Amino acid sequence: MSLANRMALASEHVHALTVEANEFPELSRQFGVSGVPRTVINRAGAFVGALPEAQFVETALKLAGVDIEPAPDGG
């Protein structure tokens, strides 16, 4: 199960949809899929590739417009 799907299960504020790009070529073109995995956030931005969990969450939050402040301990 992808991290996006796990996040959706954990929070009512996150919705995830997994699509097999080869089975839905028109949808793939619509979302500009040129590599997989491709993660699209609120149609505001996207990234391609499997990222480490912390980087995935940070990137997804930034694309979603969530202001992230570093933890006081720097981590």
WOGI-V647912 format. One record per pair of residues at least 12 apart in sequence whose ideal C-beta (glycine too) atoms are under 10 Angstrom apart, sorted by the first residue. I is the first residue (numbers start at 1). J is the second residue. If there is no record, write none. Layout:
i | j
I | J
I | J
//
This chain:
i | j
1 | 16
1 | 18
2 | 16
2 | 18
2 | 37
2 | 39
2 | 50
2 | 56
3 | 16
3 | 37
3 | 39
3 | 50
3 | 51
3 | 52
3 | 53
3 | 56
3 | 57
3 | 60
4 | 16
4 | 17
4 | 18
4 | 37
4 | 39
4 | 40
4 | 41
4 | 56
4 | 60
5 | 17
5 | 18
6 | 53
7 | 53
7 | 56
7 | 57
7 | 60
13 | 64
14 | 60
14 | 64
15 | 42
16 | 39
17 | 40
18 | 37
19 | 31
19 | 33
19 | 36
19 | 38
20 | 36
21 | 33
21 | 34
21 | 35
21 | 36
21 | 37
21 | 38
22 | 36
31 | 43
31 | 46
32 | 46
32 | 48
33 | 46
33 | 48
34 | 48
35 | 48
35 | 49
36 | 48
36 | 49
36 | 50
37 | 49
37 | 50
37 | 51
39 | 51
39 | 56
39 | 59
39 | 60
39 | 63
40 | 63
41 | 59
41 | 60
41 | 61
41 | 62
41 | 63
41 | 64
41 | 65
42 | 60
42 | 63
42 | 64
42 | 65
43 | 63
44 | 62
44 | 63
44 | 64
44 | 65
45 | 59
45 | 60
45 | 62
45 | 63
45 | 64
45 | 65
46 | 59
46 | 63
47 | 59
47 | 60
47 | 63
54 | 75
//
